[in-house]
Amino acid sequence: MNTNHINRIATPSTPRPALADAPRKKPVHEVRLGLIKAAIWENTVGDNLLRHNVTFARIYKTETEWKASDTFGRDDLLVLAKVADQAHTWICSATKADREAAR
């Protein structure tokens, strides 16, 4: 059963603004263990409701430069879980500090 067609997303016909023109937003925090990295992003939703999102990457070096991938092998998974746990802990601590400051 081939389900590849289900996961494809059509590209919009209207051109998007160039990403290079927009200022790059930086993560509020990063967690790294070895070659596995989590970037924690802060997003404000609605009436100043603060949310956090996390992106994960495996960094590697080619002959000339460092690159990042969002795919992980078997040997990366436990380290990825530890990085995810540390990212979760940081978000919980930051959220608690924000709640206490608002009191």
PyMOL CGO cylinders between C-alpha atoms (Angstrom):
from pymol import cmd
from pymol.cgo import CYLINDER

trace = [
    CYLINDER, 0.00, 0.00, 0.00, 1.62, 3.22, -1.16, 0.3, 1, 1, 1, 1, 1, 1,
    CYLINDER, 1.62, 3.22, -1.16, 0.60, 6.23, 0.94, 0.3, 1, 1, 1, 1, 1, 1,
    CYLINDER, 0.60, 6.23, 0.94, 3.25, 8.69, -0.25, 0.3, 1, 1, 1, 1, 1, 1,
    CYLINDER, 3.25, 8.69, -0.25, 0.68, 10.80, -2.06, 0.3, 1, 1, 1, 1, 1, 1,
    CYLINDER, 0.68, 10.80, -2.06, -1.14, 11.50, 1.22, 0.3, 1, 1, 1, 1, 1, 1,
    CYLINDER, -1.14, 11.50, 1.22, 1.86, 13.23, 2.79, 0.3, 1, 1, 1, 1, 1, 1,
    CYLINDER, 1.86, 13.23, 2.79, 2.53, 15.62, -0.09, 0.3, 1, 1, 1, 1, 1, 1,
    CYLINDER, 2.53, 15.62, -0.09, 1.53, 19.24, 0.25, 0.3, 1, 1, 1, 1, 1, 1,
    CYLINDER, 1.53, 19.24, 0.25, 0.82, 21.33, -2.81, 0.3, 1, 1, 1, 1, 1, 1,
    CYLINDER, 0.82, 21.33, -2.81, 2.85, 24.50, -3.12, 0.3, 1, 1, 1, 1, 1, 1,
    CYLINDER, 2.85, 24.50, -3.12, 0.86, 27.73, -3.25, 0.3, 1, 1, 1, 1, 1, 1,
    CYLINDER, 0.86, 27.73, -3.25, 0.57, 29.45, -6.61, 0.3, 1, 1, 1, 1, 1, 1,
    CYLINDER, 0.57, 29.45, -6.61, 1.19, 32.90, -5.11, 0.3, 1, 1, 1, 1, 1, 1,
    CYLINDER, 1.19, 32.90, -5.11, 4.83, 33.74, -4.47, 0.3, 1, 1, 1, 1, 1, 1,
    CYLINDER, 4.83, 33.74, -4.47, 5.98, 34.00, -0.87, 0.3, 1, 1, 1, 1, 1, 1,
    CYLINDER, 5.98, 34.00, -0.87, 8.16, 36.84, 0.36, 0.3, 1, 1, 1, 1, 1, 1,
    CYLINDER, 8.16, 36.84, 0.36, 11.82, 35.91, 0.40, 0.3, 1, 1, 1, 1, 1, 1,
    CYLINDER, 11.82, 35.91, 0.40, 12.92, 34.51, 3.75, 0.3, 1, 1, 1, 1, 1, 1,
    CYLINDER, 12.92, 34.51, 3.75, 16.24, 36.32, 3.42, 0.3, 1, 1, 1, 1, 1, 1,
    CYLINDER, 16.24, 36.32, 3.42, 14.38, 39.65, 3.58, 0.3, 1, 1, 1, 1, 1, 1,
    CYLINDER, 14.38, 39.65, 3.58, 12.76, 38.89, 6.93, 0.3, 1, 1, 1, 1, 1, 1,
    CYLINDER, 12.76, 38.89, 6.93, 14.80, 39.34, 10.13, 0.3, 1, 1, 1, 1, 1, 1,
    CYLINDER, 14.80, 39.34, 10.13, 15.88, 36.00, 11.57, 0.3, 1, 1, 1, 1, 1, 1,
    CYLINDER, 15.88, 36.00, 11.57, 14.32, 35.21, 14.92, 0.3, 1, 1, 1, 1, 1, 1,
    CYLINDER, 14.32, 35.21, 14.92, 16.67, 33.48, 17.36, 0.3, 1, 1, 1, 1, 1, 1,
    CYLINDER, 16.67, 33.48, 17.36, 15.75, 30.76, 19.84, 0.3, 1, 1, 1, 1, 1, 1,
    CYLINDER, 15.75, 30.76, 19.84, 15.35, 31.84, 23.47, 0.3, 1, 1, 1, 1, 1, 1,
    CYLINDER, 15.35, 31.84, 23.47, 17.39, 28.83, 24.61, 0.3, 1, 1, 1, 1, 1, 1,
    CYLINDER, 17.39, 28.83, 24.61, 19.36, 25.92, 23.17, 0.3, 1, 1, 1, 1, 1, 1,
    CYLINDER, 19.36, 25.92, 23.17, 20.18, 22.53, 24.65, 0.3, 1, 1, 1, 1, 1, 1,
    CYLINDER, 20.18, 22.53, 24.65, 22.97, 20.44, 23.17, 0.3, 1, 1, 1, 1, 1, 1,
    CYLINDER, 22.97, 20.44, 23.17, 24.37, 17.02, 24.01, 0.3, 1, 1, 1, 1, 1, 1,
    CYLINDER, 24.37, 17.02, 24.01, 27.07, 15.95, 21.60, 0.3, 1, 1, 1, 1, 1, 1,
    CYLINDER, 27.07, 15.95, 21.60, 25.75, 16.34, 18.08, 0.3, 1, 1, 1, 1, 1, 1,
    CYLINDER, 25.75, 16.34, 18.08, 22.06, 16.53, 19.05, 0.3, 1, 1, 1, 1, 1, 1,
    CYLINDER, 22.06, 16.53, 19.05, 20.59, 19.98, 19.60, 0.3, 1, 1, 1, 1, 1, 1,
    CYLINDER, 20.59, 19.98, 19.60, 17.23, 21.44, 20.63, 0.3, 1, 1, 1, 1, 1, 1,
    CYLINDER, 17.23, 21.44, 20.63, 16.26, 25.04, 19.90, 0.3, 1, 1, 1, 1, 1, 1,
    CYLINDER, 16.26, 25.04, 19.90, 13.48, 26.47, 22.06, 0.3, 1, 1, 1, 1, 1, 1,
    CYLINDER, 13.48, 26.47, 22.06, 11.40, 29.17, 20.42, 0.3, 1, 1, 1, 1, 1, 1,
    CYLINDER, 11.40, 29.17, 20.42, 9.07, 31.65, 22.10, 0.3, 1, 1, 1, 1, 1, 1,
    CYLINDER, 9.07, 31.65, 22.10, 5.77, 32.56, 20.45, 0.3, 1, 1, 1, 1, 1, 1,
    CYLINDER, 5.77, 32.56, 20.45, 3.17, 35.03, 21.66, 0.3, 1, 1, 1, 1, 1, 1,
    CYLINDER, 3.17, 35.03, 21.66, -0.38, 33.98, 20.87, 0.3, 1, 1, 1, 1, 1, 1,
    CYLINDER, -0.38, 33.98, 20.87, -3.52, 36.07, 21.26, 0.3, 1, 1, 1, 1, 1, 1,
    CYLINDER, -3.52, 36.07, 21.26, -3.53, 38.41, 24.25, 0.3, 1, 1, 1, 1, 1, 1,
    CYLINDER, -3.53, 38.41, 24.25, 0.15, 37.95, 25.21, 0.3, 1, 1, 1, 1, 1, 1,
    CYLINDER, 0.15, 37.95, 25.21, -0.21, 34.23, 25.86, 0.3, 1, 1, 1, 1, 1, 1,
    CYLINDER, -0.21, 34.23, 25.86, 3.32, 32.82, 25.75, 0.3, 1, 1, 1, 1, 1, 1,
    CYLINDER, 3.32, 32.82, 25.75, 3.94, 29.45, 24.08, 0.3, 1, 1, 1, 1, 1, 1,
    CYLINDER, 3.94, 29.45, 24.08, 7.15, 27.53, 23.47, 0.3, 1, 1, 1, 1, 1, 1,
    CYLINDER, 7.15, 27.53, 23.47, 8.00, 25.29, 20.53, 0.3, 1, 1, 1, 1, 1, 1,
    CYLINDER, 8.00, 25.29, 20.53, 11.07, 23.11, 20.14, 0.3, 1, 1, 1, 1, 1, 1,
    CYLINDER, 11.07, 23.11, 20.14, 12.97, 22.06, 17.05, 0.3, 1, 1, 1, 1, 1, 1,
    CYLINDER, 12.97, 22.06, 17.05, 15.53, 19.26, 17.10, 0.3, 1, 1, 1, 1, 1, 1,
    CYLINDER, 15.53, 19.26, 17.10, 18.59, 18.82, 14.90, 0.3, 1, 1, 1, 1, 1, 1,
    CYLINDER, 18.59, 18.82, 14.90, 21.51, 16.48, 14.46, 0.3, 1, 1, 1, 1, 1, 1,
    CYLINDER, 21.51, 16.48, 14.46, 24.58, 18.42, 13.44, 0.3, 1, 1, 1, 1, 1, 1,
    CYLINDER, 24.58, 18.42, 13.44, 27.32, 16.93, 11.31, 0.3, 1, 1, 1, 1, 1, 1,
    CYLINDER, 27.32, 16.93, 11.31, 30.36, 18.13, 9.41, 0.3, 1, 1, 1, 1, 1, 1,
    CYLINDER, 30.36, 18.13, 9.41, 31.07, 17.59, 5.76, 0.3, 1, 1, 1, 1, 1, 1,
    CYLINDER, 31.07, 17.59, 5.76, 34.61, 18.02, 4.51, 0.3, 1, 1, 1, 1, 1, 1,
    CYLINDER, 34.61, 18.02, 4.51, 34.24, 21.81, 4.53, 0.3, 1, 1, 1, 1, 1, 1,
    CYLINDER, 34.24, 21.81, 4.53, 31.27, 22.93, 6.63, 0.3, 1, 1, 1, 1, 1, 1,
    CYLINDER, 31.27, 22.93, 6.63, 28.86, 22.15, 9.45, 0.3, 1, 1, 1, 1, 1, 1,
    CYLINDER, 28.86, 22.15, 9.45, 25.31, 21.19, 8.51, 0.3, 1, 1, 1, 1, 1, 1,
    CYLINDER, 25.31, 21.19, 8.51, 22.14, 20.15, 10.33, 0.3, 1, 1, 1, 1, 1, 1,
    CYLINDER, 22.14, 20.15, 10.33, 19.63, 17.39, 9.71, 0.3, 1, 1, 1, 1, 1, 1,
    CYLINDER, 19.63, 17.39, 9.71, 16.23, 16.69, 11.22, 0.3, 1, 1, 1, 1, 1, 1,
    CYLINDER, 16.23, 16.69, 11.22, 16.59, 12.92, 10.84, 0.3, 1, 1, 1, 1, 1, 1,
    CYLINDER, 16.59, 12.92, 10.84, 17.98, 10.71, 13.59, 0.3, 1, 1, 1, 1, 1, 1,
    CYLINDER, 17.98, 10.71, 13.59, 19.45, 7.24, 13.56, 0.3, 1, 1, 1, 1, 1, 1,
    CYLINDER, 19.45, 7.24, 13.56, 19.05, 4.46, 16.09, 0.3, 1, 1, 1, 1, 1, 1,
    CYLINDER, 19.05, 4.46, 16.09, 22.11, 5.57, 18.05, 0.3, 1, 1, 1, 1, 1, 1,
    CYLINDER, 22.11, 5.57, 18.05, 20.80, 9.17, 18.25, 0.3, 1, 1, 1, 1, 1, 1,
    CYLINDER, 20.80, 9.17, 18.25, 17.44, 8.36, 19.82, 0.3, 1, 1, 1, 1, 1, 1,
    CYLINDER, 17.44, 8.36, 19.82, 18.42, 8.09, 23.49, 0.3, 1, 1, 1, 1, 1, 1,
    CYLINDER, 18.42, 8.09, 23.49, 20.44, 11.30, 23.27, 0.3, 1, 1, 1, 1, 1, 1,
    CYLINDER, 20.44, 11.30, 23.27, 17.49, 12.94, 21.50, 0.3, 1, 1, 1, 1, 1, 1,
    CYLINDER, 17.49, 12.94, 21.50, 15.23, 11.83, 24.38, 0.3, 1, 1, 1, 1, 1, 1,
    CYLINDER, 15.23, 11.83, 24.38, 17.63, 13.36, 26.92, 0.3, 1, 1, 1, 1, 1, 1,
    CYLINDER, 17.63, 13.36, 26.92, 17.79, 16.62, 24.97, 0.3, 1, 1, 1, 1, 1, 1,
    CYLINDER, 17.79, 16.62, 24.97, 13.97, 16.66, 24.76, 0.3, 1, 1, 1, 1, 1, 1,
    CYLINDER, 13.97, 16.66, 24.76, 13.77, 16.09, 28.52, 0.3, 1, 1, 1, 1, 1, 1,
    CYLINDER, 13.77, 16.09, 28.52, 16.17, 18.97, 29.20, 0.3, 1, 1, 1, 1, 1, 1,
    CYLINDER, 16.17, 18.97, 29.20, 14.21, 21.23, 26.83, 0.3, 1, 1, 1, 1, 1, 1,
    CYLINDER, 14.21, 21.23, 26.83, 10.99, 20.31, 28.65, 0.3, 1, 1, 1, 1, 1, 1,
    CYLINDER, 10.99, 20.31, 28.65, 12.60, 21.07, 32.02, 0.3, 1, 1, 1, 1, 1, 1,
    CYLINDER, 12.60, 21.07, 32.02, 13.81, 24.46, 30.78, 0.3, 1, 1, 1, 1, 1, 1,
    CYLINDER, 13.81, 24.46, 30.78, 10.35, 25.37, 29.41, 0.3, 1, 1, 1, 1, 1, 1,
    CYLINDER, 10.35, 25.37, 29.41, 8.68, 24.34, 32.69, 0.3, 1, 1, 1, 1, 1, 1,
    CYLINDER, 8.68, 24.34, 32.69, 11.16, 26.43, 34.69, 0.3, 1, 1, 1, 1, 1, 1,
    CYLINDER, 11.16, 26.43, 34.69, 10.77, 29.46, 32.42, 0.3, 1, 1, 1, 1, 1, 1,
    CYLINDER, 10.77, 29.46, 32.42, 6.98, 29.19, 32.49, 0.3, 1, 1, 1, 1, 1, 1,
    CYLINDER, 6.98, 29.19, 32.49, 6.97, 28.91, 36.29, 0.3, 1, 1, 1, 1, 1, 1,
    CYLINDER, 6.97, 28.91, 36.29, 9.22, 31.96, 36.61, 0.3, 1, 1, 1, 1, 1, 1,
    CYLINDER, 9.22, 31.96, 36.61, 6.93, 33.95, 34.28, 0.3, 1, 1, 1, 1, 1, 1,
    CYLINDER, 6.93, 33.95, 34.28, 3.84, 32.96, 36.30, 0.3, 1, 1, 1, 1, 1, 1,
    CYLINDER, 3.84, 32.96, 36.30, 5.50, 33.94, 39.58, 0.3, 1, 1, 1, 1, 1, 1,
    CYLINDER, 5.50, 33.94, 39.58, 6.66, 37.29, 38.13, 0.3, 1, 1, 1, 1, 1, 1,
    CYLINDER, 6.66, 37.29, 38.13, 3.08, 38.04, 37.03, 0.3, 1, 1, 1, 1, 1, 1,
    CYLINDER, 3.08, 38.04, 37.03, 1.73, 37.66, 40.57, 0.3, 1, 1, 1, 1, 1, 1,
]
cmd.load_cgo(trace, "trace")
